[in-house]
Amino acid sequence: MTDTPVAGNGRPLPATAVYGQDVSEVYDLFYRGRGQDFAAEAAVVAEAVRSRRPDANSLLDVACGTGEHLRWLATHFDEVAGLEMSPAMRALARGKRPGTPVHQGDMRGFDLGRAFDAVCCLTSSLGYMSDVGELDAAVAAMARHLAPGGVLVIDPWWSPGAFLDGHIAHDVVRAGPRTVARLSHSRRDGDSVRHEAHYLVADATGIRHFTHTQPLTLFTRAQYLAALENAGCAAEHVEHDTHFTARGLFVAVRG
C-alpha cells in the first residue's frame, strides 16, 4: 500500500479523510431514510459487470464507505473486498462483514497486490478528486486492479452543466429513537464546489450539532471517459431507468 500518495498536481494528499466519526455514525440511517436502495444499486452494478463478463466472481468496492453496498454486492459475487480511506467508515464496514477484507487506503494511490474481475466506485466518490490529474491517478489505480477483460463501474458526481449552484437541500429522517435533520448548501467556484451540511442529531442523550464540509470537483463526461481510456479501458456512459438515474454510470472493460 502506498504510504504517502501524491496528487496529480504534485501536492501530498491530505492525511485525514472527508468522513469523520460524527457523520459516519448517522450515514446509513440518513441515506436509507432518504430512500436510497443499496440492495437495488448493488444489483445494477452486478448486472453491468455480468453483461460484459459473465464469469466475474470477484469484486473490489473502492471508497466503500460504511460497507452498505459491499454487503449487498457479496450476494452477487463469491469474493468481495473494500477499500476505504476513513477509519470511522472502515470500522463500520468491517463490523458488517467481519470476514471481508476492507483495506485502509486512498483511491489516488493504492496497491493491493492482486487483481479482481470487477471494480466499482460508487456514491460519487470520484468527485473528491481535486483536479484531472487526481482523477486520472484514481482511475488508473482502479484499472490496475482489474484482470484482463475485467469491468470497472463508476457512479460519477455532477458534471459542470448539470450542477445547480447555490442549491439548498433539507431532510428530516427518523429511525427508532433517533432523529436526524440535515440542511445543506452547495457553492460553486469554477469547477470546484464547497458542499456544507449542518446536522442536528437527537436521541435519548439529547441534541448535538455538527458540520460536514465536502470539497468536490465537477468533471465533464469527456474527462471521465478520457481517464478511463488513458487507463487502458474501453468505456461508455450508460443511462439507467430506475437507479443511478440522475447521473448514469460509466462502465469500462480493461483491454
C-alpha positions in Angstrom: 0.0 0.0 0.0 1.3 3.4 -0.9 2.2 5.3 2.4 2.2 8.9 1.0 0.3 9.1 -2.3 0.9 12.3 -4.3 -1.9 14.2 -6.1 -1.9 15.0 -9.8 -0.7 18.5 -9.1 2.3 17.2 -7.1 0.9 18.1 -3.6 0.9 15.4 -0.9 -2.6 14.1 -0.3 -4.4 15.1 2.9 -3.8 12.8 5.8 -7.4 13.0 7.0 -10.5 11.6 5.3 -13.6 13.6 4.5 -15.8 11.4 6.7 -15.2 11.5 10.4 -16.9 9.8 13.3 -19.9 12.1 13.6 -21.2 11.8 10.0 -20.2 8.1 9.7 -22.4 7.2 12.7 -25.5 8.5 11.0 -24.6 7.9 7.4 -26.6 4.7 6.8 -29.6 5.9 8.8 -29.7 9.2 6.9 -29.4 7.8 3.4 -31.8 4.9 3.9 -34.2 7.4 5.4 -33.9 9.4 2.2 -34.9 6.4 0.2 -31.5 5.1 -1.1 -31.8 1.4 -2.0 -28.4 0.0 -1.6 -29.5 -3.6 -2.5 -31.0 -2.5 -5.8 -28.0 -0.4 -6.7 -25.7 -3.4 -6.0 -27.9 -5.4 -8.3 -27.5 -2.8 -11.1 -23.7 -2.9 -10.7 -23.7 -6.7 -10.8 -25.8 -6.7 -14.0 -23.4 -4.1 -15.6 -20.5 -6.4 -14.8 -22.1 -9.7 -15.7 -23.4 -8.4 -19.0 -19.8 -7.8 -20.0 -18.1 -10.5 -18.2 -20.5 -13.4 -17.3 -17.9 -15.3 -15.3 -17.0 -12.4 -13.0 -16.5 -13.8 -9.5 -14.5 -11.2 -7.5 -15.1 -7.5 -6.9 -13.4 -4.6 -5.2 -15.5 -1.7 -4.0 -13.3 1.4 -3.9 -14.3 4.1 -1.4 -16.7 1.6 0.1 -17.8 3.8 3.0 -19.8 2.0 5.7 -19.9 -1.1 3.5 -23.6 -1.0 2.8 -23.2 -1.5 -0.9 -20.4 -4.1 -0.2 -22.7 -6.3 1.9 -25.2 -6.5 -0.9 -22.6 -6.9 -3.6 -21.5 -10.0 -1.6 -24.8 -11.6 -2.6 -23.8 -11.4 -6.3 -20.1 -12.2 -6.1 -18.3 -15.0 -4.3 -15.4 -12.8 -3.3 -15.6 -9.2 -2.4 -13.3 -6.7 -0.8 -13.4 -3.0 0.0 -11.0 0.0 0.1 -11.8 3.0 2.4 -9.8 6.0 3.5 -11.9 7.0 6.5 -11.0 4.9 9.7 -14.5 5.5 11.0 -16.2 4.4 7.9 -13.9 1.4 7.5 -14.6 0.3 11.1 -18.4 0.2 10.3 -17.8 -1.7 7.1 -15.7 -4.3 8.8 -18.3 -4.7 11.5 -21.0 -5.6 9.0 -18.9 -8.3 7.3 -16.1 -9.4 9.7 -14.7 -12.0 7.2 -14.5 -9.5 4.3 -11.2 -7.6 3.7 -11.7 -3.8 4.0 -8.4 -2.2 3.3 -7.3 1.2 4.5 -6.2 3.2 1.6 -6.6 6.3 -0.7 -8.0 5.6 -4.1 -5.4 8.0 -5.7 -2.6 5.7 -4.8 -3.2 2.1 -3.6 -1.7 -1.3 -4.4 -3.4 -4.4 -3.0 -1.1 -6.7 -4.9 -3.8 -8.6 -6.8 -6.5 -8.2 -9.5 -10.3 -8.6 -9.5 -12.8 -9.5 -12.1 -14.6 -6.2 -11.3 -14.0 -2.9 -9.5 -16.6 -0.3 -8.6 -16.5 3.2 -7.2 -20.0 4.4 -6.1 -21.7 7.3 -4.3 -20.0 9.8 -6.5 -16.7 9.3 -4.7 -14.5 10.4 -7.6 -16.0 13.9 -7.1 -13.5 14.3 -4.2 -10.6 14.4 -6.7 -9.4 17.9 -6.8 -8.3 18.0 -10.5 -7.9 16.0 -13.7 -4.5 14.7 -12.5 -6.1 13.2 -9.4 -9.0 11.8 -11.4 -6.6 10.1 -13.8 -4.5 8.7 -10.9 -7.5 7.2 -9.2 -9.0 5.7 -12.3 -5.6 4.3 -13.3 -5.2 2.7 -9.8 -8.6 1.1 -10.1 -7.8 -0.2 -13.6 -4.5 -1.7 -12.4 -6.6 -3.9 -10.0 -8.6 -5.3 -12.9 -7.9 -8.7 -14.5 -7.7 -8.5 -18.3 -11.3 -8.3 -19.5 -12.4 -7.0 -16.1 -15.1 -4.5 -15.7 -14.9 -1.1 -13.9 -18.2 0.6 -12.9 -18.2 4.3 -11.8 -21.0 6.3 -10.3 -20.0 9.9 -11.1 -20.8 13.2 -9.4 -22.4 16.0 -11.2 -21.0 17.5 -14.4 -20.5 21.2 -14.7 -23.5 21.6 -17.0 -25.9 19.8 -14.6 -24.8 21.3 -11.3 -27.2 23.7 -9.6 -25.1 26.5 -7.9 -26.4 27.6 -4.6 -28.6 24.5 -4.2 -30.2 24.1 -0.8 -31.4 20.7 0.5 -33.2 19.9 3.7 -34.1 16.5 5.1 -35.5 15.1 8.4 -35.1 11.3 8.9 -36.5 9.3 11.9 -35.4 5.8 12.8 -36.2 4.2 16.1 -35.2 6.5 19.0 -33.0 8.8 16.8 -34.0 11.8 14.5 -31.5 13.4 12.1 -32.1 16.7 10.4 -29.8 18.0 7.7 -29.7 21.4 6.0 -27.1 21.7 3.2 -25.8 24.3 0.8 -23.5 24.0 -2.3 -21.5 26.8 -3.7 -19.5 26.7 -6.9 -16.2 28.4 -7.8 -15.2 27.5 -11.3 -15.3 23.7 -11.4 -14.8 23.4 -7.6 -17.7 23.1 -5.2 -17.9 23.6 -1.4 -20.8 21.5 0.0 -21.6 22.4 3.6 -24.1 20.4 5.6 -25.3 21.1 9.1 -26.6 18.1 11.1 -28.8 18.0 14.2 -29.0 14.6 15.8 -31.5 13.9 18.6 -31.8 10.8 20.7 -32.3 9.9 24.4 -29.0 11.6 25.3 -30.0 15.0 23.9 -29.4 17.0 20.8 -26.0 17.6 19.2 -24.9 19.6 16.2 -22.0 19.1 13.7 -21.0 20.4 10.4 -19.8 18.3 7.4 -17.9 20.2 4.7 -17.0 18.4 1.4 -14.7 19.8 -1.3 -15.8 18.4 -4.6 -15.0 18.9 -8.3 -17.2 19.0 -11.3 -15.8 16.8 -14.1 -17.2 16.5 -17.6 -18.3 13.3 -19.2 -15.4 13.7 -21.6 -12.9 13.9 -18.7 -14.2 10.7 -17.1 -14.1 8.9 -20.5 -10.6 10.2 -21.1 -9.4 9.0 -17.7 -10.8 5.5 -18.4 -9.3 5.3 -21.9 -5.9 6.5 -20.6 -6.1 3.7 -18.1 -6.4 1.2 -20.9 -10.2 0.6 -20.7 -12.9 0.8 -23.4 -15.5 2.9 -21.7 -19.1 4.1 -22.2 -21.7 6.2 -20.3 -24.8 4.2 -19.5 -28.2 5.6 -18.6 -30.4 3.7 -16.2 -34.2 3.8 -15.8 -34.7 3.2 -12.1 -31.4 3.6 -10.3 -28.4 6.0 -10.8 -30.9 7.9 -12.9 -29.6 11.4 -12.2 -26.0 10.9 -13.5 -25.9 7.5 -15.1 -22.9 5.2 -14.8 -19.6 4.9 -16.6 -18.9 1.2 -17.4 -15.5 0.2 -18.8 -13.7 -3.0 -19.8 -10.0 -3.4 -19.4 -8.3 -4.4 -22.7 
